[in-house]
Amino acid sequence: MNPVDAHDQALLDEVRPSEWRNPEPRSRYNLVVLGGGTAGLVSAAVAAGLGARVALVERDRLGGDCLNTGCVPSKALIRAGRLAVEAQRAAALAIPPGEAARPAFRAAMERMRKIRASIAPHDSARRFRDELGIDVFRGDGSFVASDTLEVAGARLRFRRAILATGARAAAPPIDGLAGAGFLTNETVFSLTANPGRLAVIGGGPIGCELAQTFARLGVAVTIFEVGAHLLEREDADAAAIVQRALLRDGVRLVLGCRIRSVARAAAAKLVHYESPEDGAGVVAVDEVLVAAGRAPNVEAIGLEAAGVAYHAGRGIEVDDRLRTTNPRIFAVGDCCMAWKFTHAADAAAKIAVQNALFFGRKKLSSLVMPWCTYTDPELAHVGISERDAAARGIALDTYTVALEANDRAVCDGEEDGFVRVHVRRGTDRVVGATVVASHGGEIVSLLTTAITARIGLGKLAATIFPYPTQSEAVKAVANAYLRTRLTPTLKRLLERFLSAMR
């Protein structure tokens, strides 16, 4: 067994032990959770911590997408790719490039597996059973009644249940794609050798992150995107910065395109497409990665027997308190929510547990939800955008500060970006923000706090930031707001006052 396989086996041994035995079910549970990803694990852990009798049901590995095929492996690879490109650009910082300038794909994938295996025990079945006192069941769970779930021949009766079945990569209806074979986020991290040439279908967050990272690790990458630019849901000028970064890293972009078919040809796969720029074209690749949306996991879990309404595309129907059409059953995470983020699943799970077990009245709509695309630079957002505000008839004042005016960004050679903050017109109340920066996900957290705690730009301007930091761009935005408060009349009065003091 080579080292890569050894790390994967360590993960499987910890998360899916071959000798696992399901416990004897209790007569009735306070809560049964179906799904062992972030939403399910948090739901089960919170409920058990509050004294509830909890059963957790998972058919595969605990940890879900986040640990196994999402956040953890992708961010481990992103770090390797970032270091590789920093080494290649070392001459710009007056440092001769060394061995690290040659990316080692296999070594990066092995490191990713080591990290994944090291984190796995936190989400393991053993921990949830032995430390948290949760009954963990392995197998395909399916409702057989409005208050009963069946798994591996055992029937679990419950007072309340939480559905946390997640979502999977959605394959677009492209002629020949299935026959040619393709990768998704669930399989791409199993690669051990450089695929050589990679086509990425989809220019959203997952597609952009993986395309840039694989390009930095020595793969020739082409992104096929139906839209006119990458990251369509983001501000156009913010997405343009990320787009330039991907081009700089050697990613080829085919925008505004329609993929006609994918076909095998000897050892290659041929992607036939049409685009405004190329007309009809074809690209030969070794692998195709599909990153074109997610489909909720709602099939074969007995939702009809439980009286839970759902839609194959949108997922499980829930109200603002995450209750399904069966008042005993709640749903959280990617199987029912528009926010398909680990931190969103975490926050929603806590709401669902309160509402399910303690007659809570918490609302999903009350959450202030940031998100971040972990390209380099990162593109982070929270609250409403100018496009949202226009659609809702909300008047905004907007302040934008370019990172080229930030001393730390200049020192770091990371000036391509900005901090943009929206406030309600005539006030300093922060209602939205977009950050494009090397560590934009860290900076947006400050602005998320400002929205949540109703901290205005005036107070941010009065806050002392350590110098030099890129987060000072937030204070620069706040100072820009203060300058607008200095009306011509007030400025004249201050000038007269100061003249009188001379």
Secondary structure, DSSP 8 states (H G I E B T S, - for coil): --HHHHHHHHHHHHHS-TT-------S-EEEEEE--SHHHHHHHHHHHHTT--EEEEESS-TTHHHHHTSHHHHHHHHHHHHHHHHHHTGGGGT----GGGS--HHHHHHHHHHHHHHHGGGG-HHHHHHTT--EEEES--EEEETTEEEETTEEEEEEEEEE---EEE-----BTHHHH--B-TTTGGG--S--SEEEEE--SHHHHHHHHHHHHTT-EEEEEESSSSSSTTS-HHHHHHHHHHHHHTT-EEEES-EEEEEEEETTEEEEEEEETTTEEEEEEESEEEE-S-EEE--TTS-HHHHT--EETTTEE---TT-B-SSTTEEE-GGGT-S---HHHHHHHHHHHHHHHHS-----GGG----EEE-SSSEEEEEE--HHHHHHHT--EEEEEEEGGG-HHHHHHT--S-EEEEEEETTS--EEEEEEEETTHHHHHHHHHHHHHTT--HHHHHTS---SS-TTHHHHHHHHHHHHHHS-HHHHHHHHHHHHHH-
